[in-house]
Amino acid sequence: MLSLIFGALVPQREQEGRGVDPEPVFPDGRGFLQGPKAWILSITTEAERGSPAAGADARALPEAQAMLPAPDSGPGVARAPIRLSWRRLAVLAVFSLYSLVNAFQWIHYSILSSVFVRFYRASYTRVDWLSMVYMVAYVPLILPATWLLDTRGLRLTALLGSGLNCLGAWLKCASVRQDLYPVTLLAQTVCAVAQVFILGLPSRIAAVWFGPKEVSTACAVAVLGNQLGTAIGFLLPPVLVPNTVDDTDLMGHNISIMFYGTAAVSTLLFLLTGVVFDEKPKYPPSQAQAVLQDVPPEDYSYKQSIINLFRNIPFVLLLISYGMMTGAFYSVSTLLNQMIVTQYLGEEVNAGRIGLTLVVAGMVGSIICGLWLDYTKTYKQTTLIVYILSFVGMTIFTFTLDIGNLVIVFVTGGVLGFFMTGYLPLGFEFAAEITYPESEGTSSGLLNASAQIFGILFTLVQGKLITDYDPRAGNLFLCAWMFVGIILTALIKSDLRRHTVNSGILNTDIKAVSDLTFFISVVLLHLNI
């Protein structure tokens, strides 16, 4: 399925031979400009000509001319083609796969909570912490992780995420003994730290490696890897580790098989990460990336970037609403086994299948939403509609869970997953649009931190409500918060800065070039200085 998606991302006109990028083809016989002055020139020239790119309803440029066409080249004007590299597909595939394994390691304890409660002779709360440690570790480490991404780059961050994921998997292999719960908690903590270097990368990889007509789809595919890992984590562990109540030795043997298999796959993916990942492609894939590459590194301040993000009111509203939605998804995923087993005794395997249905439906929703965004660029409208439909799906799931028919639970779980999981890449891409030119890794990292905080709170409260009352009480608690999220999403102002730059319209405040610098540059340019 991933190969079909990757194939869809390859433009028909893209060429590459013998590992060397081909010479660019310019339909109008002219070159492309680069650098701040050329960017200004190309924009002002288009505005003077009254081209469609300068209008309020400007359309995206054709794929072969993703960067603004320049006027006739003159002395000192450099040609910088906007070009897509085939390597981007390999980068996206390897990232998606090791993100998949990390998500699998997150959920395989929760979906087998009744098994691990018996094996480690632990309470349900202690087993729930094997999932919640992913959320707890993320919050204090997200700022150092995003600082590392912004200052040391994509390749090192990817290697850290994949490497720690591999290390945690091998530590789990040493924890398969009934008195070694602390060891398995330590191993899961290492995997949780790896997650910090994984969850913020989808929008960064999409922006750095993919063109403007495929960036949202690429982000959705990157998020899809994590969702697919959760889906496999719901499906495979109950099959590999059945609840052999009377035979803990067999239970330990089955757990060991699952752990060693995960460690082997993690090791392979760590090696592939070292081979495949580069910092960035040779040529920028979009006008927005070309503009950012012209900004000197010494002009970047991580601290100022964080300040800018928290001064951005639309982003702050998205930060809270995204945290509520994604935190609710984390809580439902963590406690799904308890919800199903409470209502349908002995149905651990079907609990995993319902979780699989929820996530697979969400994967389909993610891809559809990504394709829709690339086609329409209607970020706020799509985000709000999907949020409302997620709330409706959660309400239906809540009131059909206890009617005694598992088939209906499968259907309502699928509807819930389609919208709730499909929302995840929407938040990343909407944030990248309204915060450009701030780093996509930083905005995504803060969104994920918000999701982890709400996830911890929601899981603890919902788990308590399920234990003291019933699953309906816990789900109604989530519904109330999701309704608040709908209101906050409706208040977000849609200011699509990245799309504006890619479309060649300069009607927004681009922070990478100050207003004064821009004004002086235009004056000097028209005075031929």
N, C-alpha and C positions, 0 to 999 in steps of 0.2 A: 504493500500500500504506500509506504514511504517513497519507493522508487517512482511510482506513478505521480506522486505529488511533486517530487524533485524534478521529474521530466517536464511537468507543466510550468516550472519556473524558468526554463531555458528559452530565451528569445529565439525565434526562428532564424534571425539574421546573424546570431552570434557565431564567430569563427575562432578557431584556435588551432595552430599547427606546430608540431615539434616542440611543444612547451614554451613557444614564444608568441606573445600576443600579436595579432596581425595589424597591419597598418589600418588606421581608421578610414572609414568611408564617409565622405561629406556630400550628401545629395546636392547641396547648393554650391559646391566647389569652394567653400570657405572653411576656415579653421574654427577652432573653439578657443575661447580665452580662459585664462586663469589668473588668480591674484586679485586682491581687493580692488585695484584700480580698474582691471578689466571687467570685474563683476559689476562695478558701478556703470562703466561704459556700456556694457551690453544691456543693462536694465534701462538706462536713460535713453539709449538709442531706440529700444523697442517702444518705450513710452512715447517718444517723439513721433514715431511712425504710426502710432495708433494701432499697433498689432493686437490680435486677440489675446496674446499673453499679457498685455498691459491692462486689460479690462477687468472689471470687478468680478466677472464670471469666467475668468480665464480658464482654459482647459489645459491639462497636462500636455507637454510636448511629446512628439512621437519618440519611441524607444531609441531610435538612432540619433536623436537630437535631444537627449535628456538634459543637456546643458544648453544654455541660451546660445543661439547662433550669433556670432560676432559680425560686425561690419568688416569690410575688406581689411585684411591684415596689413598692418603697416610696420615700420621699423620698431623693434623692441617688443612686438606683440608675440607672445609664446602660444603655441598650440598645445592644449591639454585635453585630449579626448576623454570623454566619459565612457568608460568601457566596463563590461561585466566579465568577470573571470569564471572559468569553469570550476576553479578550486572552491568557490563559495558553496557548491553543492556538497563537496566532501566535508567541509567545515561544519555545515549544518547537519549532515548525517551523523558525524561522530559526536557532536555535541548532544544531539537528540538522544543518541543511544546511551551515553554515560549519564545523562540526566534521567533517562528511563530507569537505569539500574539504581540510581540514588532514590528515586521515588518508590521503587519496589522495596528497597530496604526500609523506607519509612513506614509503609503500611503493613508489611508482612507480620509484624507482631500484633497489631490491632485486630486484623481479621482472624487471627488465631488466639485471641485473648483468652478464651476458655482453655485452650491447650497449654499456653505458657503459664497461666495461673496454676494449673496442676503440676506442670513440669518443674517450675522454680519454687513451688509452694509459696506463692506470693499472692497478694490481694489484687483485685481488679484495678485499684488505683495505681499500684506500683507498675502494673503492666501498661496502663494508660500512659504513664510517664515515659515509656519507651517510644511512644509517638510524640508526646508533648515536648520531649527534649529537643526535637527539631525546631519547634517554635521558640523555646526558651533560648537556645544557642544563637538563633538568628538575630535577636534584638540587640544585644550588646556588641555583636561582631559586624553588623552591617556597615557601619561607618568606616572602620578600618578596611573592610573588604572593598567598598566602593572607592576609597582613597587609593588602594592598591591598583584597582582596575584603571583609574584615571591617570595615575602617575607611572605605573610600571607596565601597564598594557594588557591586552586581551590574551596573549599567549601564556604569560605567567599565571594569570588568573585561571585560565582553563586547565593548565597543568596541576595547579593546586587543588581545584575541585575534583578532577579525575583521580589524582593521586591519593588524596585523603579518603575518597570513596573506596578506593582499592584497599587501603590500609584498614579501614573500619570493617570491611568484609572479611579480611583475614583474621582480625581480632575476634570476630564472632565465631569463627571456627574453633577457637580455643576456649569458648565459653559454654560448650555443650556438656554441662554437668549440673546436677540439681542444686548444688551449693554455690554456683558461680553467677548468680544474678548480677552482682556488682561488675563482673567482667563484661557481660553482655550489655549492661548499661553504659560502660565505658566505650565499648565498640560502637554502640549506637550514637554516642555523643560525638565520636570522631566523624561518623557519617553525617551527623547534623552540622558539624563545622564545614564539611565539604559542601553541603547544600548552600551555605552562605556564598560560596564562590560559583554557584550554578544558577540560582534562581534569577539573578539580575542580568544574566547574559543574553536572553532571547532578543530583546529590543536592540541591544548593542550590536550583536552579530548581524541582525537584519539591517540596521542602518549603515554599518561599516562595509558590508559585503554585497548588499543587494540594491537594485535599482528602484526608483520611485514607484514603478508600476507593480512591483512584487514585494515591497518591503513588509506590508501588513500580512501577506500570505506567508512569507518567510518567518516572521515572528510567530504566527499561529502554528507553523510546523515545529518550530523550536519548543514552544509551549506544549505542543502535542506529544513530544517525546516524554515529558514528565507525566502527562496524563496517561499515556500508554503504560508507563511503568506502574502507575497506581492501578490501572485496569488489570495488568498481569499480577500485581500484588494481591488483588481481590480474588483472582481466579486460581492461580497456581498453588499457593501455600496450602489451602484446604485439601487439595488433591495430594500434594506431596507429604503432608503431615496430618493424617486423619487423627481424630481424637480417640486414641487407643487408651481408654480410661484405666484398664487393668494391666497395662504393660508399659511402664515408663521407660524400660530399656529400648523397646521398639520405637517409642516416641522420640527418645534421644537420638536413635539411629536415623530416623526420618528427618529430624531437625538438622542433623549433621550433613546429610545429603543436600538439603536446601542451601545451607550456609556455604559449603565447599563449591557448589555450582555457581553461586553468586560471586564468590571470590575469583574463580577462574575467568568468568566473563569480565569482571571489573579490571583484572590485570591486562587482558587483551585490549580493552578500550583505553586504558592508560597509555599503553604503548602506541596505539593509533593516534591518540591526542598529540603525543610528541612529534609524530611524523607529519600530521595533516595541518595543524594549526599554525598560521602565520599571524603577525600583528595586524596587517591590513593588506588589501590587494595592491598591486602595482599602480593602478589607476583608480581614481575615485569613481564610485558607481552612480553618483547623483550630484546635481548642482549643490545641494545642501552640504554634502560631504566635502566637495571641492572648496566651498567657502570656509568651512571649518579648518581645512588643512592649511589655509593661508594665514591663520592666526598663529603667531609665534608661541611656542610652548611656554616661554617665560611670562606671557600675558595671562596664563591660566592660573586661577586660584581655587583650590578645592573648597576652602572655607567660604569664599565669596559665592561659589556655586551653590552651596547648601543654603546660604542666606538668601540668595535669589529665589531658590525654590520655595522657601517658607514665606517669602513675601508675595509669591504668586498665589492669589486667592483662589482662582479656579483649580490650581494644583492641590491646594490644601483641602478643598472640598472633595476632590477626587481621591485624595489620600485617605480620607475618613470613610467615604462611601465604598471604595475598593476594599478597605480593611474589613468592613462589615460583611460584604458579600463573600469574600474569599475566606474570612474567618469562619463564617457559617458553613462553607464547604468543607473546611478542615475538620470542624466539629462533627458534621454529619459523617464524614469518612471515618473518623476515629471511633465513633460510637455506634456505627452501623451494626456491627456484630451484636452488641448488647441490645439494640432496639429490636432486631429481628428475633434473636433468641428469646427475648422477654415475651414476645407475642406468639412465636412459633417455636416451641421447645424442640431442641435437637436438630435445628435446621442450619447448622454452621456452614455446610457446603452451599446451600441456597443463599445464605447471607453473602458469601463471597460472589456468587453469581449475580445477585442484585447489585452489589458494588461494581462488578464488571459492567453490567448494563448501564449503570449511572455514568461511569467514566467513558465508555465507548460512545455512548450518545453524546457526551460532552465533547469528545474528539471530533465527531462529525460537526457539532455546533461550532467548534473553534475554527475549523477549516472554512466552513460556510461564512462565518463572520469575517475572517481574514480576507477571503476573496471579495466579499461585499464591500469592505472598506477600501480595498485597492481599486474597486470599480467606481464607487460613489463618493468616497471621502466624507461620508456623513457620520463623523465620529460621535458627536454628542447624541444625535437622534438614535443611532444604532445602540449605543451604550445604554441609554435610558429605556428603550423598548425591551432590550434583553434583560435589564434589571427588573422591570415590571413583570415580565413573563417568568423570571426566576421566582419572584415572590408568589405569583399565582401557582407555579409548580410546587413550591414548598408547602403552600396551604393545602393543595390537593393531596400531596403525599402524607401530610399530617393526619388528615381525616379519613384516609383509606388504609392506613397502616394496620389498624386493629379490626378490620372487618372479617378476618379469617380466610382470605383468599390471596394466596401468594402470587397468582397470575396478575392480579390487579396491582399488587405492590411492585412487580417487575415493570409494568407499564408506567405507573406513576413515577417510579424511580428513574426510568429512562427519560421521561419528560423533564423531570427536575434536573437531571444531569446535562441534558442537551443545552439548557439555557444557563444553568449555574456555572458549569465548567466552560461552556462556550464564552462566558464573560471574561475569563482570565486574560486572553491576549488583547481584548478590547481595551482594558485598563492600561496595559503597557503602551499600546500604540497611541491612545488618546493622550497619555502623559507625555510621550515623546513629542507630540504635535504642539501641545500648549506650553511646553517648557523649552523648546528649541531656542538657542543652541546649547543649552546645558546638556551635560552628559546623559545619554540614555541609561547608562549603568547606574548612575546616581539616582535618577528618578525611579527607575525600576526597583532599585534596592530599598528605597524609602517606602514604596508601595508594598513590597513584600514584608518589610518590618511591621508596617501597620497591620497587614494580614496576620502575621504571627502573633502580635499582641492581642488582637481580637480573637484569634483562634484559641489561644491559651484561655482567655476569659470565658469564651463561649463553651469550650470543651469542659472546663471545670464546673460551670454553672449548669449546663445541660446534663452532664453526667450525674450531678447531684439531684437534679429534678427527676431524671429517669429512675435513679435508685430510690428516692423518697416517694415519688408519685408514680408516673408512668411515662412512656416515650412521648405521648401527646403533649404533656406539659413542657417537656424540653423543646419540642419542635415549635410550639407556639411562642416560646421565648425567642427563638431565632426569627420567626416570622415578624415579630414586633420590631426587631432591630433592622431587618431588611426593609421594612416599610419606611423607617427613618432614612435609610440609604437612598431610597427612591427620591425622597424630597431633596436631599443634598445633591444628588445627580442632576435634578431638574434645575438647580440654581447655578450650575457650572456654566460659565461663559465660554463659548466655543471660539477660540482664537487659534486657528491652524497655522502656526508660524512656519513649520517645516514645509508644509504643502505650498505655502505662499512663495517661499524661496524657490522651490522646485518648479513652480509655475511661472517664475520670472516676474512676480508682482512684489514691489517693495512698498507695501502699505502697512507694515508692522514694525515694531521696535526690535531690531535684531541686536541683542546685547553683545555679540562678538565684535561689533564695530560700533563705537560710541556715536551718538548723534553729532557731536562736534566734529569728530574725525571724518564722518561721512560728509558733512556739509563742506568742510575745508577741501576734501578730496574732489568733490563735484566742482567747486569753484576753480581749483587749480587745473582740473581737467579741461574745463571749457575756456580757460585762459591760455591753454597749451603750455603750461609750465611743467 
